[in-house]
């Protein structure tokens, strides 16, 4: 990203098992962005005997702000389940004079979503993956503004990364 351009914060949200991490990681590679994953931050906090949860978002927002100040593009991978967490990202972007792109991943096929969720293996040491019951009973507030929605039940991951990349590149021009 050219130094003269406004920094960009790309925030992924969506329930566990909808493809957020897969898509956001590949997008990060393609755009040579800084990648922040809430699960990794929270697991590090738990391993250190600290509470995770909201604190993971606080730390991730601080890391995002520091990278945005350097003119970096930052991609945040998180469930982002409530309006308060989404507002936190928006405030981080505002406070860093950065633009923000919000992307929600969904899986409109519940059987496929469940199968993906239950077939996953942890990729962070010590991380307990959520159960299907935990996902369907999770608090997940409706989004309060527009965002790019990527449905992993209707398109391939490659197609969805292409869509996300095109969308993000359109914002950076």
Rosetta blueprint (number, residue, H / E / L):
1 X L
2 X L
3 X L
4 X L
5 X L
6 X L
7 X L
8 X E
9 X E
10 X E
11 X E
12 X E
13 X E
14 X L
15 X L
16 X L
17 X L
18 X L
19 X L
20 X H
21 X H
22 X H
23 X H
24 X H
25 X H
26 X H
27 X H
28 X H
29 X H
30 X H
31 X H
32 X L
33 X L
34 X E
35 X E
36 X E
37 X E
38 X H
39 X H
40 X H
41 X H
42 X H
43 X H
44 X H
45 X H
46 X H
47 X H
48 X L
49 X L
50 X L
51 X L
52 X L
53 X L
54 X H
55 X H
56 X H
57 X H
58 X H
59 X H
60 X H
61 X H
62 X H
63 X H
64 X H
65 X H
66 X H
67 X H
68 X H
69 X H
70 X L
71 X L
72 X L
73 X L
74 X E
75 X E
76 X E
77 X E
78 X L
79 X L
80 X L
81 X L
82 X L
83 X H
84 X H
85 X H
86 X H
87 X H
88 X H
89 X H
90 X H
91 X H
92 X H
93 X H
94 X H
95 X H
96 X L
97 X L
98 X L
99 X E
100 X E
101 X E
102 X E
103 X E
104 X E
105 X E
106 X E
107 X L
108 X L
109 X L
110 X H
111 X H
112 X H
113 X H
114 X H
115 X H
116 X H
117 X H
118 X H
119 X H
120 X L
121 X L
122 X L
123 X L
124 X L
125 X L
126 X L
127 X L
128 X L
129 X L
130 X L
131 X L
132 X H
133 X H
134 X H
135 X H
136 X H
137 X L
138 X L
139 X L
140 X L
141 X L
142 X L
143 X L
144 X L
145 X L
146 X L
147 X L
148 X E
149 X E
150 X E
151 X E
152 X L
153 X L
154 X L
155 X L
156 X L
157 X H
158 X H
159 X H
160 X H
161 X H
162 X H
163 X H
164 X H
165 X H
166 X H
167 X H
168 X H
169 X H
170 X H
171 X H
172 X H
173 X L
